[in-house]
Amino acid sequence: MGLLELKNYAEMSCEVQKAVSEGLPVCALETTILSHGLPKPFNLEVAHRVEQSVRAAGAVPATIGIMNGKIVIGMDEDQLEAVSLETGSVKASLKDIPAVLMEKKTAGCTVAATIAIAAAAGIKVFATGGIGGVHRGAEETFDISADLKVLAENEIVVVCSGPKSVLDVAKTIEYLETLSVPIVGYRVDRLPLFYTRSSPYPIDYKAATPSDIATFARLRWAIAEGGILVANPVPEDSEMDKSTFERVSRDAMQAAEKRGIKKAEVTPFLLDYIHRNSGGASLKANAALIESNAQLGAMIAVAMR
């Protein structure tokens, strides 16, 4: 049974449905950044800017979330406001979706959930901020984001600014290698780390244009299914100062450990701590990189036509 055959549990906007059926470029967007990642009402402003970036690049934005027990693919203004501004939204990963639908809840969809929904709806490109990964200490806790496995299992290009920098980046890269997920750097040969543009970690493949990425995707999918991760660094004028970031992120991890915060709550806590203790620098970087990734995602979708 396909996603849209679950008539009581899923709906696609007319604009997105028309674009998908006619093979027009569509770029999926997530909603946990709105429900759990950015402060109100800045989150709604960012939602508007991100959708505008997709449209300006020639694609249709498909913001994906869950409203009152129904998956929505292509949110309208009222739905964007509800998931951004109303309290009570939950955070839904892929494993949570059936319960959220049955309990008629409203939820922001994580990267893993958005990948699965977008792929089921026939959308081939998804733009987000940063991807989840292997958490520090995972050799003891086995705490690895569902984002990685779900990415590996679906035919989709995911544009991000690298793994969230509070993760164990080396293990995240190794796990992606194990899952046969290629990392393509957009005009960079070092992995960006969310708030900062570069890192010590080399990227195997470098693309100069969105068309190069579209060709890479076609060649991959001619051989085997599976996702492709595109690493697009935060715009240079919005990058966080590296020493500031390292200090604040170290303090954030110590605070999380002291408070006993674990599993799904770790990343939202760390990002919120960094937002509150970086003098606005992390918010500027976060908004800029999401907007930049949405623009690149739309350009890739256009090139894939």
ABEGO torsion letter per residue (X at the ends): XBAAABAAABBBBAAAAAAAAAGBBBBBBBAAAAAAABBOAAAAAAAAAAAAAAAAAGBBBBBBBBBGGBBBBGBBAAAAAAAAABBGBBBBBAAAAAAAAAAGBBBBBBAAAAAAAAAAAGBABBBBABBBBBBBGAAAAGBBBAAAAAAAABBBBBBBAEBBAABBAAAAAAAAAAAGBBBBBBGBABBBBGABABBABBBABBBABAAAAAAAAAAAAAABBEBBBBBBBBBAAABBBAAAAAAAAAAAAAAAAAAGBBEAAAAAAAAAAAAAAAGGAAAAAAAAAAAAAAAAAAAAAAAAX
